[in-house]
Amino acid sequence: MKKYLVGGAVRDLMLGKNISDKDYVVVGSSFEEMLSLGFKSVGKSFPVFIHPQKEGEFALARTEKKSGKKHFDFECFTKDVSLEEDLKRRDLTINAIAYDEDNDKFIDPFGGLEDIKNAVLRPTSEAFKDDALRILRAARFKTELGGEWKFDENLITFARQMKEELKELSRERVYKETKKALCACNSSVFFYSLFELDALDMLFPFLYNLTKISHNNEYHKEGSVFVHTMMALDLCCDINAKWAVLFHDAGKYQSFLKDGNFHRHCDEKIVKSVFANIQKLLSLSREEFEISKFFAINHHRLQIVLKNGMRASKTAALLFRIKDEKRLNAILEASFADLKGRVGKSSESDLFFSKEEIIKLWELLRYASYGVDNKTMGVERIKSQITHEQAKIVKSFIKSKIDAKSTF
């Protein structure tokens, strides 16, 4: 038997990146022999093993045959499978390189090393078409590796041929791959790549629809609403802020179809309809969903708050609805990204509050003692008391800021 380092570890080694996980393919062995050597089987569908004294995962060399439409509909064969046969089933040539650690030698039957040198993402073989998720993986690799990487023409052709199969992907698989892409710095590359691969309309129709409409005003000269969303997305670092920005203008297409403008895109009925469809496409966590929906409904109101253009009581009520500081930070990051992510007249210079000041005001509202007595006060009086006290807190905070500014 012989083991070879394979997959992402070899690719990252060539790119000069840190290797976090090691995967090995084992040639010339069997399930029984691996167990006899002290390995423990951990693969549910495939012959994958770990060893208490060895680093990484070890998989028997295998070939696969698609047996249905689902991603787990494969037959797996391990008997007398060569290293090249195992590598051939992998998605991209850059992931189909093996490294013989004992002899310091690369085995590269499909030209992956040259593709790394030329920054090209190329399918290893027609086996690429066995799983539609590989379209998202290709887009995600381009996002992580850099926008200068190019798709090989065969990859683009295969993606177009596989388009209908994207319908069969579970929302869990699409979510996981998308979240990985959102963890990269320039997340917009992922969605631009899916557009290039003719997959955006099938996977994210709410984003694809934004490519069809433009703001056409002095504040947005960047082109389509989709371009604005991508510009704002790349200004975010927090993952919750990224999800929020991704969906914040999704209601504009429905608003445009109904009214010929965007004025109602924050309407709760429109946003609710959009998010019902988003839930069918992506298995968002409860936190991600709630933050994103809140921002989609309230991002214009939040901009008015930042400009100190809202009544004190309404400002307090809006901020008080935000449950915790983690959510507040994500929402504020998304708000500033929305303001900056544009070409044209920026309203950012009109802001009255900074992010830090909003956080301070939120803390004052959240932890204030409102003098409420549940034993002697009815519900309506309690609400009135809280509203009155919150408005006083906001007014006092604004006055102290104005007074401090006037002293300079």
N, C-alpha and C positions, 0 to 999 in steps of 0.2 A: 504494500500500500504506500501511497505517496500523497502528501498534503501540499496545497498551494493556497497562498493568500489571494483572495479574489474580491471583486466588487468595489464598493466605495472606498475601502481602505487603500487599494492600489491606486485608484484615481486620485485620491487626496495626497497620497505619497508623491505622485508625479507633479501635483500642483503646489507642493510645498506646504500643505495644510497639516494641522494636527490630526492624528488618527485617534478617534474616540473608541470605535468598535472594530474588532477584527473578525472577519468571516473567512473560513477556510473551506475549500472543496477537497474531498478525499477521493482519490482514484484507486481502483483495484482492491476495494474492501467490500464488506457486506454488513448488514445489520447485526448479524450474530457476532462477527469478528469485533465490531466496535464495542459491543456490550462486554465481550470477553476481555477487552483491553481497559476496562474501567470507565468507559464512557456511559453517560446516562441519556436516554432518548427524551427530547423535549419537544419535538415537532409533532403537531397533531395531524398535518396533512403530508408533510415531507420528512424524509429521514435526516433530522437535525439532532446533533448531540452536543453535550458539554462535558468537560472533564474537570474534576476538583483540583487538579494540579496543572491545568493548561489554560491559557488565556484565549478567549474567543469562542465562537460557535463553529462546529464542524458539521458539514453536510456531505452526504454521499453524492458523488457525481450522478446527475440524473438528466433524463430527457422527459418532456411532457407532451401530452396530446390533448388538445381541447376537446371536451366531450359535451359541452352545453354553453349557454349564454352567460351564466353566472361566473364570477371570478374564481370560485372554488371548483368549477366544473372542469377538472383536469385529471387525466390519468398520468401517474408517475411511474417511470421505469428507471431502475438503478443497475440492472445486471449488465456487466461488460460495457459500461458507458465511458467513453474517453473524455479527457479534459476538454478537447475542442468541441465535442458534442454538447458538453455541459455549458460552455461559454456561448455557444451559438444560440441558445434559447433566451439569453439575456437581452434586455431592451435596447441598450445603446452600446456602441463600440467602446466608449470610454468606461463602461462598466463591465466590459467583457475582456479584461486583461487579467492575467494571472501572474503571480510572482513567486518564484521558487526561492524561499528564504535560505535554504541550505546551500544553494549554488549561486546566489545573487544573480538570478536570471529572470527576465520577463518573457512570458509566453503571450504573444499578441497576434493571433491568427486573423483578426478582422480589422487591423489597422487603427486600433484605439489610440495608440501613442501618437501617431501622426495627426489624428483628429484633435487630440489635446493640444498639440503644438499649433494647429491651425484654428483652434477654437470653433470646432464644428460638432454639432450634435447630429449623429447619424445612426439610424437603426442598424442593429447587428445583422438582422435577417428578416424575412417575412414573419418570423415568430413575434415580431413587434405587434402585429395585428391580433394576437391572441387575447389581449386584455386592453380594453379601451382606457383604463386608468393610466396607461403609459403615455397618453396624450398629455394628461395633467402633470405626470412626472417629468416629461420633456420640458414643459413650460416652467415647472418648478426648478429644474436643473439650470435652465437659462437664467432664471431669476437669481439663484444662489451663486452661479459662476460669473455672471456679469452680462450686461446688455450687448457687449461686443461679440458674444457668441452667436453663431448663425445656425439655422436649421438646414440640414441637407434636404435637397429636393425630394428625395425618397420619403423622408419623414413627413414632409408636408402632404405628399401624395397619399401615403398610408393613412394619415390623420383624416383626410377628406373621405377616404374609402370607409373608415370606421365610424363616421359621424353618427349614424343611427344607433350604433351600439352604446353610445354615451347614455342613452335613455335607460340602459340596464344597470348603470352604476348606482350603488346604494348611496343615500345621502350621507352616511357615516364615512364612506371612503372618500367622497368628494370633499367633505368637511376636513378630514385629516390632512389631505394633500394641500388644500387651500390654506389651512392654518400654518403648515410648514412654510409655504410661500410668504405668508404675512409676517413671519418671523425674520425674513430677509430685509435688508435695508431698503432696496428699491422694489417694493412689492408690486408696483405698477407694471413691471416687466412681465409678471405672470399673466396678467389680464390682457396686455397687449399681445403677448405670445399666443394666448388662446384665440384672440381675434385673428391673428395671422394664420393659425392652424384651422380656421373656420369652425371653431368649437365653442366660442363665447355665447352664441345665440342659443345653443343647446344646453349648456351648463349653467349659464347665468343670464337668462333672458332679460331680467330687470336691469342689468348693466348694458347688455347689447342694445336695448331700446334707447338708452341714453346717447348712443352714437348717432341716432337719427335726428336729434333735436339740439338746437343751439340757443344760448341765452340772448345773444344779439343785443347787448346793451353796454354802456360805458364801463360797467364793473366787471364784465366777463367778455374779453376779446380773445380768449384762448381757443375758441371753437365750440365743439360739442360739449354737452353737459358731462359726457363720459370723460373727456380730457380734463375738465375741472376736477372731477372726482379723483382721477389718477394723480393729478398734481397735489391735491390735498392729502391723498393717501401717503405719498412719499415724504410728507412733512411730519408724519406721526411715527412714534417709536413704540408706544404702549399698544399691546395687542387689542385691548378693548376699544381704544380710540380708533384703531384701524378698522375694526368691524363697523363701528359707528359711522365713520366717514364713508365706508364702502356703500352703505345703505341710505345715507342721509338724504340724497336727492332722488331716490328711486321712485317716489311718487310723482315726479315731474312729468313723466311720460303719460300717466293716466290723467293728470290734471290738464295736460296739453290736449289730449284727445277729447276730453269732455268740454273744456272751456276755451281752447285755443290759446291758453297762457298757462303760467306756472303758479298762479296766485293761490291755488288750493292744494298745493302739493304737500303741505303740512297738515291738512285736514285729517282728523283721526280716522274717518271712514276710509279714506284713500290709503293712509298708512297701514291700517289694519288689514286691508285687502292685500297690499304688497307683502306684508310680513307673513300672511297666511301662505302665500306662494313661496316665500323664502324658506319657511319651515319645511316645505315639501322637498326642497333642494339641498338643504344643509342642516345637519344635526347640531345646531348651536347649543351651547350650554345656556342654562337659565339666565346667568349673569350677562353673557354676551347678548342674548336676545333682548333682555330688559333695557340694558344700556343703549343698545342700538335703536330700539323702538322709541325710547324716551327722546333720544337725540333727533331722530327723524321728525318727530312731532314738534319739538321745541327748539331746534337750532336757530330759527329766526328770532324767537323770543329771547334766547340766550345772548344773541348779538345786541339786542336792544338793551338788555341788562348791562352788558359790558360798556355800552355807550351812556349808561345812566338815563335812558329814555323811557323807563317804565315806572309806574307808580310804586312807591315804597312797599305797599302791602302786597302787590302782585310780584314784585321782585323777591320778597321774603317767601311767599307761598311757593314760587317756582324753585328756589334754592332749597327750601325745606323738604321738598319731595325727593331730593337726592339722598339716598340711604346712608352712604358712608364715604369716607375721604378717597378711597380707591376709585369709586365710581365718579366722584367729583373730578378727580385728576384726569381721568380718561375723557370725560365729557368736555372739560376745559381745553385739553390738548386737541380734541377734535374740533372745538369751536375756533381756536386760533388757526388750525390748519385750514379750515373752511374759509376763513378770512384771507389767508395768505395765498392759498392755492388758486391763483387766477392771474390773468394778464389783463391789465387795464387799471381803472381807478380803484385804489384800495381804500376801504373804509377803516382799516386798522388804525390809522392816525387819529380817527375820531373817538377812539376808545377812552373811556373815563377810568375804568378799573383795569388793574393788572391781574394776572392769574393769581398771584400771591394775595392780593387784596380780596379777591372773591373767596378764596379759601379761608381767609381770616373772618370775613363776614359770615360765611357759612358756619364756622365754628361758633361764633357769637350766637347765631340763631339756633344752632343745634343744642348747645349746652346752657342756654339761658334758663332762668327760673321765671316762669310766667305768672306766678301767684295764683295758680289754679287750685281750687278746693273741690274735689269730686263729691264730697258729702253735702255741700251747701249750694253748689252751682249746677244748673242744668246744662244740657249739651249745647244749646244755642249760646248761652252766656259764656261757656268755656271757649267756644269757637271765637266769639267776639273778643274775649279777653286776649286770647293768643294772637289774633289778627292785629289788634291794637298794639300790643307790646312788640310784636315783630316789626310793625311799621315804624315804631319809635326807635328800635335798634338800627334799622336801615337808615333812617333819617339822621340819627346821631352819627353813624359811621360816615355818611356822606359829608355831613357838616365838618367833622373832624379832619377829613381829607382836604376839604376846601380851605379850612382855616390854616392847616399845616402848609398848604401850597402858597397861600397869600403871605405868609411870614418870610418867604424867601425873596 
